[in-house]
C-alpha cells in the first residue's frame, strides 16, 4: 500500500493509502469517532466507523493520547467540510509510540514564557506550523529572486575581526589567542563579492548585542544582503522594491491556507505592488511634525515614528537621503550636501517597522580612510576593505533585509519571537 503525505491526498481519491504521523485530537459521536491527525504537511480528519475498521482499531479511541505516533491505513474520500477537502476512512491504526504523560500544550491559554520554554513542542501547533511554512516560502522566494537575476551566492563569515554597525552591539568571543566578534552583517564581504562577480549576496545568521526587549528585536536573526557593482541609490531602491514584491507574490500564491489559519487580511498584502512611495528623510520628518509628533531632526526614527509613517501609505515606504551623522562610516555622501548620506530604509506597512536598510557605499579610498578615523575605528582590521577601493573601485550599493521582521509583517504576528524556530533574546538561550 502506498505511503503518502496529507498535502498530496487529493491525488489518491478512492484509493487505499498509508499515512504516518501523530495524533492531534480525537472526538466521538456514538458508533463513529474521529481522529484528527498531523504529519508535518497538514492536518487530516480520519473517520473510524464500526464495521469498516478492524475491531482492535475501533476500540482504540480511549487509548490514544495527543501526540501518540501512529500509522494509519484507509481510503481517501473527498469531504469539502474537512481541512484540505479530503478525509481518510480509517481501516487500521498502528501505534508506533504511546505518550504516557499529558502533552504540556493544550487548547487552553498559555503564557508567553511557558510557550517559549516549550518552543520545541509549540512548533507542532497549527498557528506556529503556519508561520514556519510561510517563512519557508519567503526564504525560497528570496533565493529564487537573486538566483534568477544573476546574483552569485558568496557566503560571508560569521566570525569577524571588525565591527560593521557599531562597536556597542558586538558579541565578543575568544578566538584562539585573540578576540573575534559574531558578525553584525555580511555586507563588507559582499562588497568584495560584488567587485569579483558584479552582483553577489549572502543569506545567513547575524548577531546584535543590543540590550533591547522590544517585540521587534532578537539577538540572533537571519538577513539577506545583496551588493551590486555599478549601481547607485535609485537603482538600489528598485532592487529592494522588486525583491519585496516577489516575496509577497510567492506567499500569496503558495500560502493561502497558512494565511487563512493566521487570519491574515490578504487584501493588505495584495496592495503591495510597485511602485513603492519614496520620500526623503526631511519629508518624513515633516510628516511627523504635521501629525503633532515631537521629533528631533537628526535623530533616527523610533518604533512609534515608523508606525505613524507607515500609516500614511498602503504599501512599504522607502525613506532615503539621511543625516550622515546617524549612518555608518561606509555610507556615501550626497555630492551636493556632505551632511546627507545616500542611505535608504524601507518601512513595512501596517506598523511593522524597518525591514530593509541599505544605501550607496563610499567608493573613494581617501574619503573612506577619513571616515574610519572620524568614527575612531581600528584601521588594521579594515585594510582588506580599503583594498576594494585601491584596486578597481566603482560606484556600488546594496541592502540588508531582515527575515524575521519580514515574516512578522507578512504573517501579521505582532511579536518577532514567533517568526524564528528557536528565538534568542536577552533572557532566552533555551531551548
ABEGO torsion letter per residue (X at the ends): XBBBBAAAAAAABGBBBBBBEBBABBBBBEABBBBBBBAGAEBBBBBBBBGABBAAAAAAAAABBBGBBBBBBEBBBBBAABBGGBBBBBABBBBABBBABBBABBABBBBAAAAAAAAAAAAABAAAAAAAAAAAAAAAAAAAAAAAAGBBBBBBBABBABBAAEAAABBBBBBEABBBBBBABAAAAAAAAAAAAGBBBBBBBBBBABBBABAABBABBBBBBBBBBGBBAAAAAAAAAAAAAAAAAAAAAAAAAAAAAAGBBAAAAAABBOBBBBBBAAAAAAAAAAAGBBBBBGBBBBAAAAAAAAAABABBBBBBGBBAAABBAABBBBAABAABBBBBBBBBBGGAEBABBBEBBBABAAAAAAAAAAAGBBAAAAAAAAAAAABGBBBBBBBBBBAAAAAAAAAGBABAAAABABBBBAABAOX
